[in-house]
Amino acid sequence: MLSPVAYSTESTLTDKQLSGGATTVLDKSSNAFSLPANNLSILRRDNFFIGNAFFKQPWVIAPSSTSARDGLGPLFNSNSCQGCHVKDGKGHPPLTREDSFLSTLVRVSIPAETTTQKALLTTTGVVPEPTYGDQIQPTAIPGVKGEATPRFTYEEIQGQFKDGEAYTLLKPSLKLDKPNYGALHPQVQMSVRVAPVMIGMGLLEAIPEADLVALADPEDKNRDGISGRLNQVWDVKAQKTVLGRFGWKANQPTVAQQSAGAFHGDLGITSPMFANAPCSSTQADCLKAPHGGQPEINQELMDMVSFYASLLAVPARREVDTPEVLKGERLFKAANCSACHLPELKTGVKPDFPELEHQSIQPFTDLLLHDMGEGLADQRPDFLATGSEWRTAPLWGIGLIETVNGHTRFLHDGRARNLMEAILWHGGEAKPSQEYVLNLSKEERSALLRFLNSL
């Protein structure tokens, strides 16, 4: 558990450094993503640290004397949230064929063809694969077989900048070895997802809906080539369709539902929101396995985990007045990257979270779906998101991922080995920005990266 004094109360930060408004912390260590919001009072920190404990500590198989933390599985990807979101940071794909998908998961579904399947899309966004559900869980408790073993292979794609410098991109291919419950549906749609950084989620939820609606331009009426769309997803608690904000395709509406969904799909832990174990009707051993209570995590503890996830601080920007950083910022805007990665947004009213209200923040996202072209397409729709659309990833904290997580893998499946490769994979609506960067000089590219690493 984090120490309640492991954060900075530094008050000399400039507005430009305050990525998360008053929640911002001045920390660039390996714990930079794991600190409580700087404006979170001592009186409200207990819930943060209790939530952190249930996020960080491993869950165990039921039945167990550890009754508050048993019920793992029967099928699961990890035994703790921290197992994928290491230090609340970013996961990475397997780097060799032999590596496991430890902080990476595989989503699966099939096309909606029948009337019943199409109706299901309103509440689930996808049609689950009949045998394996909507997610491959490679690991299982004793007496139950894991579903399959995902494997990645990579194809190299060669290219060069206008000045002649060569680059290589890695295009991943996915295969599922040892499908233990039979062959997958012949039309199965699969998508690999690495665990995203956790910081600032509560701030993103606090952005007024009207502001996001105003940002959307699905028909590109202003003719700028950018046609961001809002995903419309099912809110389990409210039992209605609302705006999606979280996940690689913005398929989750709230921090609470995102958290409960992860407990359910990744750990196999049931909650009041998702009360049934993630077993398909054909997985008899999974259905018969012991459970850790009904539900396995109660609403009080689930609320504390959501509280924790909502109030993780955003680290301050660094080197904001360095000439090379300022040059890189100008190039970022000139390339029109800022059309989707919006530098500034404002939060509104957030009941029960006064720390998040009325903050000027710098997340570098519009939370909208954008067509990123065939190169990044997974061909797996999710609610309104098409197979080539992705939510604009927030960039705050991106320069600290190597410090926190020891790698520089980016994009939804971690294919990009560094920030420049991530830029070069941008297609679709972002193709003109990618081409702009291809035409930059080496010195200009260096400045652009220096700016991104300052965020």
N, C-alpha and C positions, 0 to 999 in steps of 0.2 A: 504494500500500500504506500502511496506517496506521502511524504511528510507534509503537513499543512504549512510548513515554512519554506517549501522548496520553490517558491515563486518570487518574482521581483515586484516591488511596489515602486519602481523607478517612475518618477513623475516629470522627467525632463524631456520626454519624447515629443517630437513635433507631430503636427497633424498628419504629415505625409508618412510618418512611421507607424501611425496607429491603424494597422490593418484591420483590427477588430474593434475599433473605437475604444471605449473605456474598458473593454474586456482584455485588451492587449497586454501581453507580458514581454518584458525585455529578457529573452532567454534564447540562446543559440546553441545550447548543449544537446546531448542525446535525449534529454527529457523535455525538449521544447514543445512537443505536442501533447504532453500529459499533465499540464498544469491547470488548476482551476482559474476561471475568469478572474482577472485582476480586481474587478469591482464586486466580487462575491464576498459578502460579509462573513465574518467568523461564525455568526449565528446560523448561517445556512450551509456551512461547509461539511457538517456531519453527513448529510445526505449525499453530498458529492463523494466523500471517501467511502461510504458504504456502497454506493453504486460502483465505484472503482473496484472494490473488493470482489463484487460479483461479476464484474467484467473481466477481471484479471485472473482470478484463481480458477484452477481446473474443476470441472464438474466430474462426478464419479458415477459408476454404474449402480443402479438400484437393485435390491434394497441395500441400504448402507446406514451406519450409525450417524453419518453426516447427512441428516435428513433434509437440511435446508439446501443442500447442494448435490442431491443425487437425482438420477433419472436420465443420465447421459444416454443418447441414442434412442432406440436400438441402432439406427443408422446415423452417421454423422461425418462431418468433415474435420472438425477439431474438437478438443475437449474444453476449450475456453475461447472467449471472444478475442483475448489477447493473442491466442495462437495464430490468428490471421492478421489482426491489427496490432502487430508488434509495436509496443510503445505508442499505441494509438496512431501509428503511421501507416505507410503504404506497403502492401504485399508485393511479391514478385513472382513471375512464372518459374517453372523448373528451368534451370540453365543447361541441363544435359538430359538426355533421354532417360537416364536412370533416376533423376531427381524426382521427388514426390511433389504433388500439388499441395504444399503445406499452407500457403496463403493465397491460393487460387482455387476457384471452383468452376464447375461446368454446368451451365443452364441447358435444359433440354425441353423441347415441346414438339408439337406437330401442327401442321396447318389446320385452320378451322374450315371444315368443308360442309358439315351437316348443320341443320338449323339449331340443334342442341349445342353443338360445339361453338357456333357463332354467338349464341346467347351467353355462353360461359365467359366469353371475352369481357363482358361488362364488369364482372367481379374478380376475375383472375388475370386478365390481360393476355394470357396464353392458354392453349389447350395442352395440359400435361401429357407427356409421353405415357402411353397406357400402362407400361410395366414399371417404369422408373420415376414417374412423377415429373416435377419441373426442375429437379436438381440431382446431379450424380453425387452420391455420398460413398466415397471409396472405403470408409472404415465402419466397423460394426462391433457391437459387444459380443462376448463369447456366445456361441449358439446361433448367431445370425451371420450371414455372409455379407461382406461389403458389396456394393453394387457393381463396380468396375474400377479399373485402373486407368486413369487418363495419361496419355503420353503426348508429348510435343516433339515435332521435328521442324526444322527451319530450312527455308530456301533463301539463298542470298540473292538480293537484287542490287545490281550495280548502277551507279549514276555519278554525275559530277556537277559541280557548281559552274557558273559562267566563267570563273577565273581558271578553270581546269582542275581544281582540287577534286579528287575522287571521294566518293562515299559509298557505303554498303548498308543496305537495309535488310532486316530479317523478316521474312514472311512465314508465320507459323502455320503448321497443319496439325490438327488434332485427331487422335485415334483413341478409342476406348478398348483397352485390352481386357480380357477375361470378364465379359458381361455375365455375371453369375445368375441372372434371372432370365436368361434367354436373349434372343436377338432383339435389338431395338427396332422400332417401327421403321419401315423402309423410307418414310418421308421425314425422319427425325431432323429437327433443327437444333444445332448445338452452338453454344457461345461460351467462350472462356472469359472469366472476369477475375481480376486481381482485387484484393481488398483495398479500398480507398482510404485516404487520410481522414481522421475523425474530427479535426479541429473545425470550430465555427459552425457546426450544424444547427445549433439553436438560433444563431444569428440569421442563417439562411431561411429558417422556418418563420422568422419574425418579419421578413420582407412582406409588405402588404400585397395581397393578391392583385389589387388594382394596378399596382406598379408593374407586376409581371405581365398582366394582360396588355398593358400599354406598350411593353417592349416587343411583344409578339407581332410579327408581320408575315403571316403564313402565305400570303399571295404576293409578297414583295412589292407592295404598292409604291414604295419609294424608289424602286428600281436600282437598289444598291447591290443586288446580287445576294443579299442576306435575307433569308426567309424563316427566321426562327419561329418555332411552334411550341405551344404548351401541351404537355401530355395531360390527359384526363384519366384519372385512375380511381380505384375503389378505396374508399376510406372505411375500413372494417368497423371501427367504433361508431362513426356517424351513419353508417349504412347508406352512403350516397357517393356519387361521383364527384371528385374534387380535383384540384390541380396537383400534378406530381412535381416533386422537388428533388427527391433523393434517389440514388442509384445511377448506374451508368446510362440508363435510358429514362431517368426521372420517373420510375415506376412505383415509387413510394411517396405518400403524401406528407408524412410526419416523422419526426424522430422516434416517437413511441412505436409506430407501426414498423418502421425500419428496424428498430431494436428487437421487437418481438418476432418479426419475420426472420431475423438472423438467428435468434435463439432456436427457433423452430427448424429452419432449414439446415443450419450449419452445425448445431449441437444436438438436434433432436429433442429439445426441451420444450414441453408444452407450457402454455400460458393462458390466461383468460381470453386473450385475443385469438390465439391459435391452439385450440384445445385438443386436437387429435395428433397422435404421433405421425411423422412423415413416412408412413408405410403405404404402398399401393395395395389394392385389393388382392393382388396375386402374390404378395410377399407374406406367406403364412407365418413363418418364424418371427418375422418382425412384428406382426400383429399380436402374437401370443407372448411376446417378451414382457418381463416385469417392468413396471413404471415407478416413478418416484413421487407419486401423488397425482391428484387431478385438481388443478394443474400442478406441474412440477416446479414452476416458479410463480409465486402469488403476485397479485396486483401491486401490493406495497413494494416488494422488491423490484418488480419490473419498473415501477415509477422511479425508483432510485437510480436504476441503470439509465433510464431515459434522462433523468436529471443530470447525471454525470455526463452523458453524451451531449447534452444540450449546452453544457457550461464549460466544456474544454476550451481553454483560452487559445487565441490566435497569437503567434509570436510576431513581434515587431519587424517591420522592414529594416533592412540594413543598408548602409552605404548610399543613402538616398540622394546625397548631394555630390557624390563622386562623379567627375566629368564623364567617365566612360559609361557609368550607369545612366546618367542623364541622356547621353547620346543613344544608348540602347533603348531608352524609353521613347525617344522621338522616332526611332526606327520601328518600334512596336506599333506605334500609332500610324506611321506612314504606310506600314504593311497592312493596315486595317485589321490587325489582330484584335484591337480594342472594340471592334464592332460586335463581337460575341463575348470576348473576355473583358467585360465592362469593368473599368477600374474602380468605380464607386457606385454604391447603392446605399439606401437608407432603410433602417428597420422601423417598424411601427409599434403598435401596442401588442404585447405578448403576455396574456394573463398568467399569473404565477411566476413570471420570469422578469422582474423589473430590471435586472442587470442587462437584459438584451434590448430594452425598449429605446427607441429614438436615438439609435447609434448610426453614425456615418462610418461605413465599412468599405474595405477594399478587397473584395473576394476575387475579382477578375473572372466573373461569370455572369451570364444572364439567366441561368437556370432553364434555358430553352433547349429544345431539340433542333439540331441542325443536320442536314444531309452532308455527310463527310466523304461521300464518294464510294466507289466500289472497292477501293483498296482497303478500307477499314470496315466494310460491310460484313455483318455476321449473318445476314439474311434471316434473322429471327425477330419478327415483330413482337412488340410488348405494349399492350394497350394501344394507343394511337401511334407509337413510335414505329417507324418502318425498319426494315432490315439494314438500312444504311444511315439511320439517324441516331445521334448520340447527344446526350445532354452536355452542354459546355462545362468542362471540368474546371472547378475553382483552381486558381493558381497560387493563392496565399499559402505561404510556407513551403513552396516547391523547392526553393533553394536550400532547405534544411533536410530534405529527405535522405540525402547521402549521409549526413551526420547522424540522423536518428535511426535510419534503417540499414545503412551500409550498402546501398545500391542506388543506381540511377535508372531504374526501369520505369517506363511511362506508357501511357495509353491503356485502354480497357483490358487488354490481355498482356500487357507488359512487354510487347514486342520491341519497343524503342529502347535502346541501350543508353540513351542520353537525350537531353532536351532537343538537340538539333535533329536527331532522327525522328522524334515525335512531331516536330514541325514539318519535316519532309513527308510524313505520312498523310498530312492534311490534304484532302481533295474535296470534291463537291463544291459547296459554298465557299470553302476556304482555299480553293485552288489558286485564285489570284494572289492570296497572301503567301502561299507556298512558292509561287513563281517569283514574287518580289524578293523573297529570301534567297532563292537560287541565284539571283542576279546581284546580290550584295558582295562586296569585297570581303576578304578574310578579316580585315580589321573591323568592318561593320558587323560581321557575324559574331565576332568576339564581343563586341559591345552589346549586341542583342542578348547574348547568353549571359553576360555580366548583369544586365538588367533583370532578366528572369531569375537569376540566382540571388538577387537582392530581395525578392518578394518573400 
